[in-house]
Amino acid sequence: MKLFVPGRICLFGEHSDWAGSYRRINGALEKGYTIITGTNQGLHAEVKSHPSKLIFRSTLSDGTPFGPFEVPMDRDALLEEAQKGGFFSYAAGVAYQVLTHYRVRGMEINNTLTDLPIKKGLSSSAAACVLVARAFNRLYDLKMTVRGEMEFAYLGEITTPSRCGRMDQGCAYGNRPILMTFDGDRIDVDELAIPNDLHFIIVDLHAGKDTREILNRLNHCYPFAESEIQRGVQEYLGPISAGITQRAAKSLQEGDARAVGALMREAQANFDKHCIPACPSQLTSPVLHKVLTYPALQPHILGGKGVGSQGDGTAQFIVRDAEAQENAIHIIERDLGLSCLRLVIQGGHRVRKAIIPAAGFGTRLFPATKALKKEMFPVMDRTGRIKPAILAIVEEAVNSGIEDVGLIVQTSDKELFEDFFQTPPPIENFNKLSRENQEYSRYLLDIGRRVHLLTQDVQDGFGHAVYCSRRFVGKEPFLLMLGDHLYASDTDRSCVGQLLDVYERTGRSVVGLKVMPGREVGNFGCVTGIWQKEGEILNITEFVEKPDIEYARNNLQVEGLPPDSFLTVFGIYILKPQVFELLEHNIARNLRERGEFQLTSCLDELRKLEGFTGCVIKGRRFDIGLPEAYRQTMIDFRNA
């Protein structure tokens, strides 16, 4: 298995992680608020299981081999190694914590490339700890969420002599910015969705600073201030930093680079005013301020500030675009002789496309499906209009903002769908329609312009049908709906709209969920996980396709649900395009389940790779794939 973990950079709120932790002693202090994001550089590794040892090999940035180090997978041996210090101690510390809480065997980690600068405020040690936690989680399927990996990485690092900050392991969240809130021992993490790319420059100042001295001096200002200097530090690391950071979170989510730059300047000015007096030998930082105010840079940058503990270690700038980024880097390297890293926070792709498989035969509705595709079975909507089921499904997608819909059909059925969506009725029939229905006929053609017919000539399962849409989808996230399910929301936001809202907030693949009684779990895909927002948003830790009731009772219980109730798949998904690689792997190797290529196992693999969110839909689903379910849909969908 190949893994990558980035470094992390603190965009706003440096020092507020430990400052906020003092609230457990002094409740009058402000919570800490920090925005961090992953860097483009980090640790690349290949990992595999080992029966009895933890083995770590590394290649330094200059190509020099480092290691191998090895230690038995024994708690005492791992703890002894962790407490020695050094880079391998991080791996041993995390392994010690994992072995304390889980039954696992050993691990071989080959750190093939490290392109992350060391000791520059980018948390290389935290990245190493997250790498090890993630390796154990995914190889042994420990069902940790990203938050769980972050927590084990932190526990592992503090098992070593390192005294890392509480925000460092936030690199577990990758290059999506996160807002971390520190309230005593409690930490909350909110992922920030960015609408467009934002360009930054990270500058190695090639100077020295004493981080221990900075932290020592600033910590002396807590938990209770006894002088004007100490009150000034608490004022900055408390309400001033909190206000700036919260405004920065809003500006980032709006993609407003200019506002972010202005807030960087404001943050640095306030840090200088309130914190330099507490540690002038380190925080006066002449090199940092020379770079931040260098005249030739000003036309190309929108703002800048120090990084991490501040001092003469690292600087960061935000710029307008890629061209300004290159111009500023050229000036810094040419005039100041400093080295730079490019950082781009990529905007999340909006979900523009939907996929609806409609190539099945409908064996359970035979012989009706010999005459008419089940997707064309009539239903009555709440306006009293009779329409094919597939139109109601397409309308759900389009009315939620989807621009293009791919229907996956058999080649022999293309003409049927083309005739409905893309061909007007003969003029003599059109003239017989009421004015209202003539308008609706034009509306159908407008809808039809969004519909693209994709073919699946061999019915090889739901996963294979989705795979047939890969060229249409490309490298974008996409909405997946079922061709024999209708949806009706219980709120003003459509069922698909609810799912899109969660995707915008998390940036991860999302599946709609519904609470169902145990007697029905065998008819649906099911999930389990940990609530991110109880009763609404779930961090999924396992997907299972149509489990039996005993397996569900033993493995799929979710805290807070009624007795013998479970979370089942609602029938709508938003998936990252990486799912196609997982489907292709199964198809190329002919890895079938119950004779077909299924989607659920690939969703579980996608969960292990990137995390997966569940959204409990406030609404109802209507199944037309079974005779009794179709009869009930005809009754209920009209009034939904």
GUFI-717298 format. One record per residue (C-alpha): x, y, z. Coordinates in steps of 0.001 Angstrom, whole numbers. Layout:
// residues N
east  north  up
X  Y  Z
...
***
This chain:
// residues 640
east  north  up
0  0  0
1293  3460  -901
638  6381  1421
1364  10091  1445
1065  12442  4418
1793  16151  3963
3403  18543  6365
1194  21216  7826
1458  24958  7972
-341  27240  10394
-2108  29929  8394
-3625  31681  11411
-3741  31291  15185
-181  30226  16041
293  29328  19737
-3456  29339  20408
-3547  25530  20591
-1612  25395  23850
-2987  28762  25051
-6560  27439  24716
-5602  24323  26671
-5076  26489  29780
-8857  26929  29949
-8926  23736  31996
-7246  25839  34744
-8524  29350  33977
-11988  29331  32446
-11865  33086  31812
-9374  32586  28977
-10567  32607  25347
-10716  29366  23392
-7897  28812  20939
-8667  28961  17208
-6165  27827  14590
-6367  27370  10821
-3890  24918  9355
-3525  23262  5974
-1379  20535  4510
1598  21395  2322
2389  20105  -1153
5432  18361  327
5454  15510  2807
6299  11886  3442
5800  9226  775
5869  5599  1862
5141  2017  915
3845  -138  3762
3127  -3813  4291
2379  -6026  7267
5053  -7971  9138
4324  -10918  11447
6309  -9735  14462
8358  -6524  14011
8111  -2821  13332
10641  -2042  10597
11280  1481  9313
13434  2441  6332
13801  5950  4995
15394  7864  2151
16414  11415  2972
15700  14317  632
19272  14086  -728
18828  10380  -1567
20809  9080  1414
19451  5811  2912
18390  6085  6550
17928  2870  8550
16605  274  8583
15467  401  12192
13567  -2470  13694
12050  -3410  17018
9803  -6316  18106
6085  -5601  18236
6151  -5759  22002
4796  -2932  24191
7833  -2720  26457
10280  -2788  23552
8310  -166  21612
8062  2127  24639
11796  1867  25303
12546  2748  21662
10075  5645  21669
11672  7219  24714
15131  7250  23141
14199  10131  20838
15155  10548  17192
13117  10084  14033
12453  6353  14536
11081  7079  17999
7953  8588  16388
7144  5332  14605
7770  3351  17782
5636  5701  19877
2626  5414  17564
3056  1640  17269
3124  1434  21074
-173  3309  21323
-1834  1262  18564
-699  -2014  20142
-2043  -811  23503
-5532  -355  22051
-5758  -2893  19196
-4690  -6425  18378
-2295  -5956  15471
849  -7581  14150
3894  -5770  12831
4554  -3369  9988
7235  -2619  7429
7382  1034  6426
9580  2145  3566
9656  5943  3559
10636  6236  -114
10752  10020  -306
10706  12929  2121
10477  16260  337
9347  18157  3437
11917  20543  4963
12865  19554  8500
12656  21947  11506
10948  24728  9529
7602  24826  11333
6009  22351  8900
5596  19487  11406
7693  16759  9810
7531  14791  13070
3729  15001  13153
3575  13836  9520
5684  10812  10465
3338  9982  13336
240  10331  11152
1898  8144  8505
2383  5315  11006
-1115  5666  12478
-2638  5645  8989
-554  2644  7941
-1819  570  10879
-5376  1781  10361
-5539  886  6701
-3500  -2302  6660
-5366  -3779  9621
-8666  -1998  8904
-8931  -588  12420
-11838  1575  11291
-10361  4815  12634
-11701  8035  11216
-9248  10749  10129
-9841  12282  13560
-8912  8928  15112
-5668  8787  13119
-4878  12315  14276
-5460  11396  17924
-3283  8273  17779
-548  10263  16043
-643  12778  18897
-577  10063  21558
2354  8470  19759
4359  11681  19513
3954  12609  23172
5163  9102  24060
8540  10316  22727
10603  13163  24233
8905  15524  21742
6534  18115  23200
4534  18859  20101
1668  21308  19859
-1874  19964  19784
-2478  21281  16258
479  19553  14603
-1228  16258  13752
-3929  18158  11872
-1846  17273  8811
-3921  14065  8891
-6630  16037  7081
-4425  16533  3992
-4285  19751  2022
-7819  20879  2852
-7720  23711  5423
-9227  22974  8813
-10313  25215  11658
-9290  23689  14994
-10839  24879  18256
-9031  24235  21545
-11038  24357  24751
-9047  22877  27617
-8558  19229  26726
-11310  19304  24080
-10574  19787  20386
-13078  20388  17596
-12181  20199  13906
-14140  21856  11098
-13061  21347  7500
-13175  24458  5324
-14398  24141  1736
-12553  26553  -576
-14364  27553  -3800
-11255  28428  -5852
-7512  27826  -5777
-5506  29993  -3368
-1767  30469  -3926
783  30777  -1124
4568  30934  -818
6455  29429  2108
9904  31002  2610
12772  29360  4497
14476  32336  6181
17805  30462  6551
18169  31998  10004
17994  30695  13531
15423  30744  16286
15068  29013  19645
11574  27550  19700
12036  26249  23255
12848  29753  24457
9824  31233  22658
7462  28650  24123
8990  28964  27574
8593  32746  27650
5045  32754  26289
3922  29922  28578
5093  31956  31563
2170  34274  30754
-322  31502  31656
-2620  30511  33226
-2977  33830  35117
-1430  37114  33965
594  38999  36556
2002  41892  34499
1150  44138  31569
3363  42037  29285
1584  38848  30320
-1823  40460  29908
-775  41586  26432
183  38036  25426
-3126  36663  26734
-4995  39429  24917
-3375  38549  21586
-3479  34737  21911
-7058  35049  23188
-9702  37399  21766
-7551  39170  19155
-6278  35965  17549
-9709  34324  17858
-11394  37193  15997
-8787  37306  13231
-8843  33520  12781
-12628  33309  12609
-12730  36099  10029
-9987  34318  8099
-12043  31111  8034
-14923  33034  6465
-12622  34684  3901
-11041  31348  2964
-14466  29788  2443
-15361  32705  199
-12100  32314  -1740
-11228  35945  -994
-7428  35999  -1254
-7217  39758  -783
-9105  39598  2528
-6909  36717  3679
-3822  38790  2893
-5120  41769  4869
-5818  39498  7841
-2277  38100  7647
-865  41624  7942
-3225  42378  10820
-2253  39171  12620
1476  39889  12304
1118  43488  13488
-841  42405  16568
1557  39555  17307
4483  41967  17179
2754  44486  19448
1649  42053  22134
4119  39151  22032
7558  40589  21173
7884  42154  24663
7585  38681  26215
10546  37285  24245
12382  40087  22409
15553  38056  21795
13647  35638  19541
10513  37430  18367
12029  40703  17151
12963  38524  14131
14784  41007  11854
15087  38588  8952
11334  37829  8955
10416  41509  8966
12929  42342  6247
11299  39741  3983
7722  40736  4868
8402  44389  4036
10820  43964  1115
9728  46711  -1358
10160  44746  -4590
7769  42068  -3298
4853  44346  -2463
3294  44555  -5977
3133  40752  -6135
1830  39807  -2682
-1474  40340  -899
-141  39798  2601
2252  37786  4716
3217  36748  8236
5461  34463  10228
4807  30755  10602
4450  28460  13606
6182  29725  16728
7163  32869  14751
10723  34165  14977
13282  33934  12184
12250  30499  10944
9710  30617  8140
7501  33218  6437
4357  32807  4375
2745  34973  1718
-559  34801  -107
-582  36016  -3722
-3217  36614  -6387
-2491  33718  -8721
128  31347  -10119
1826  34109  -12112
2231  36326  -9045
3497  33294  -7151
6268  32746  -9707
7191  36430  -9810
7451  36691  -6030
9500  33501  -5747
11900  34805  -8401
12450  38039  -6416
12918  36234  -3097
15452  33790  -4515
17277  36362  -6648
17435  39312  -4259
17358  37683  -840
18982  34327  -1535
16223  32410  261
14498  29192  -802
10742  28886  -1314
8028  26278  -1416
4902  26670  -3529
1639  25940  -1756
-1711  25826  -3519
-4893  25215  -1553
-7077  23724  -4226
-10692  24741  -4469
-13178  21923  -4225
-14750  20910  -7511
-18463  21607  -7587
-20574  18549  -8309
-21830  19111  -11870
-22600  15613  -13129
-24934  12816  -12117
-24937  9140  -13063
-28095  7004  -13117
-27760  3294  -14030
-30764  2192  -16083
-29484  -862  -17974
-30993  -3679  -15908
-33697  -6006  -17159
-35988  -5782  -14109
-36435  -9515  -13584
-38555  -9055  -10461
-41101  -7053  -12465
-41393  -9544  -15334
-43396  -9769  -17582
-44140  -6018  -17406
-40453  -5297  -18122
-40706  -7337  -21325
-42992  -4585  -22606
-41527  -1517  -20877
-38295  -653  -19078
-38900  -356  -15336
-37379  3151  -15433
-40271  4085  -17720
-42955  2791  -15370
-45442  5609  -14676
-45700  7414  -11354
-47810  10380  -10276
-46046  13383  -8764
-47501  15771  -6189
-48933  18006  -8961
-50961  15094  -10279
-48849  14750  -13439
-48155  11202  -14672
-44529  10760  -15731
-41950  7993  -16175
-40018  7267  -12991
-36725  8149  -14695
-37955  11686  -15339
-38749  12187  -11642
-35208  11020  -10801
-33574  13286  -13392
-35651  16228  -12159
-34462  15602  -8596
-30868  15963  -9831
-31380  18947  -12134
-33512  20876  -9645
-30665  20486  -7133
-28145  22170  -9443
-26726  19256  -11446
-25792  20355  -14967
-25364  17043  -16824
-26939  13633  -16249
-25503  10402  -17634
-28039  7610  -18064
-26356  4199  -18305
-28476  2107  -20692
-28190  -879  -22987
-27408  -73  -26614
-30711  -1600  -27655
-32576  806  -25366
-30884  4033  -26477
-33593  4822  -29002
-36274  4527  -26310
-34573  7088  -24040
-33622  9363  -26954
-37215  9375  -28099
-38439  10437  -24677
-35806  12996  -23721
-34600  14377  -27024
-37357  13999  -29613
-40409  16271  -29723
-43791  14643  -30396
-44990  14695  -34020
-46510  18089  -34803
-50012  16652  -35169
-49808  15219  -31634
-48173  18368  -30258
-51091  20463  -31578
-53542  18252  -29671
-51889  19063  -26361
-53201  21725  -24020
-51169  24926  -23836
-49888  23785  -20445
-48743  20437  -21859
-47158  22117  -24879
-45054  24143  -22443
-44206  20946  -20591
-43140  19334  -23851
-40650  22174  -24397
-39496  21753  -20799
-38828  18063  -21508
-36547  18989  -24406
-34691  21420  -22153
-34203  18638  -19607
-33172  16330  -22444
-30302  18601  -23415
-28745  17769  -20074
-29187  14011  -20506
-26345  11965  -22013
-26850  8297  -22869
-23990  5994  -21867
-23994  2306  -22689
-23462  -866  -20663
-23853  -3782  -23009
-23044  -6493  -20447
-25006  -6502  -17210
-22151  -7302  -14825
-23363  -5651  -11659
-23891  -2222  -10133
-20160  -1560  -9872
-19644  -2367  -13540
-22486  -30  -14511
-20859  2839  -12596
-17496  2024  -14198
-19055  2485  -17641
-19489  6200  -16861
-15794  6904  -16166
-15095  8809  -19408
-18221  10917  -19021
-17350  11805  -15413
-13627  12407  -15950
-11762  13630  -12874
-14725  15295  -11180
-16803  14292  -8163
-20225  13064  -9242
-23698  12313  -7960
-24834  8694  -8225
-28551  7866  -8075
-30440  4629  -8590
-32675  4195  -11608
-35425  2488  -9623
-35602  4755  -6570
-37595  7967  -6185
-36902  10499  -3474
-39043  12968  -1556
-37695  15418  1014
-39361  16229  4311
-37742  19696  4276
-37432  22636  1896
-34070  21200  695
-34284  18256  -1704
-32739  14919  -743
-29945  15427  -3280
-29523  19006  -2068
-28994  17768  1491
-26221  15492  251
-24603  18286  -1778
-24581  20529  1309
-22644  17927  3294
-20172  17410  444
-19532  21153  266
-18762  21197  3983
-16555  18094  4125
-15039  17713  655
-15314  13930  1050
-17395  11266  -624
-20883  11186  916
-23660  8597  981
-27267  9227  1941
-28475  7133  4878
-31806  6072  6342
-32612  4426  9678
-34287  1048  9097
-35477  -1750  11421
-33327  -4850  11716
-35817  -7053  9870
-35109  -5099  6653
-31303  -4745  6734
-30838  -7760  4471
-32355  -5761  1600
-29923  -2827  1700
-26313  -1823  1960
-25563  -847  5552
-22942  1260  7314
-21642  1903  10780
-19470  4669  12161
-19057  7504  14642
-21300  10532  14757
-19759  13795  13663
-23094  15468  14356
-25381  13122  16218
-28318  11883  14224
-27232  13749  11085
-23599  13394  9968
-21620  10149  10363
-17925  9362  9920
-18316  5949  8296
-16075  3120  9498
-17558  200  7535
-19755  -571  4509
-21510  -3940  4250
-23710  -5076  1365
-27005  -6638  2524
-25789  -8098  5844
-27700  -10756  7738
-29288  -9639  10976
-26767  -11366  13228
-23836  -9654  11537
-25642  -6329  11784
-26360  -6771  15492
-22762  -7744  16236
-20957  -5234  14011
-23179  -2430  12707
-24758  -895  15794
-24529  2917  15883
-24800  4790  19148
-28043  6667  19664
-30272  4672  17284
-33455  2975  18510
-33057  -681  19549
-32477  -3091  16657
-32265  -238  14137
-29497  343  11618
-28282  2870  9066
-28958  1720  5510
-27950  3240  2201
-30611  5629  945
-29736  5270  -2730
-27895  8532  -3462
-24153  9104  -3298
-21557  11763  -4096
-18332  10010  -5043
-14801  11130  -5742
-13460  9963  -9153
-10894  7732  -7396
-13677  5148  -7142
-13093  4329  -10829
-9535  3183  -10081
-10866  812  -7426
-13547  -529  -9780
-10974  -985  -12541
-8757  -2970  -10167
-11612  -5415  -9469
-12690  -5651  -13104
-9148  -6201  -14433
-8647  -9032  -11939
-12189  -10415  -12307
-12867  -9957  -8573
-16599  -10621  -8365
-19069  -10831  -5497
-22078  -13083  -5975
-21046  -13334  -9622
-20997  -9586  -10300
-18802  -6520  -9871
-20232  -4710  -6879
-19835  -1115  -5750
-20025  -1528  -1971
-16602  -3123  -1512
-15039  -290  -3553
-16806  2276  -1393
-15245  634  1649
-11809  839  -6
-12437  4504  -845
-13328  5018  2814
-9970  3569  3871
-8093  5778  1425
-9853  9120  1875
-12540  8855  4511
-16290  8710  3832
-19181  10686  5282
-22754  9562  5814
-25685  11988  5735
-28969  10921  7344
-31498  12165  4810
-34570  13996  6022
-36860  12415  3491
-38224  9194  2035
-37187  6828  -703
-39638  4963  -2935
-38587  1715  -4577
-40120  700  -7901
-37926  -2390  -8317
-40292  -4828  -6553
-43992  -5417  -7322
-45306  -4614  -3834
-42913  -1653  -3453
-44055  -267  -6814
-47707  -594  -5784
-46981  1313  -2565
-45021  3968  -4475
-48016  4573  -6717
-50045  5292  -3569
-47526  7282  -1520
-45358  9242  -3960
-48295  11443  -5010
-48601  12771  -1449
-44885  12897  -605
***
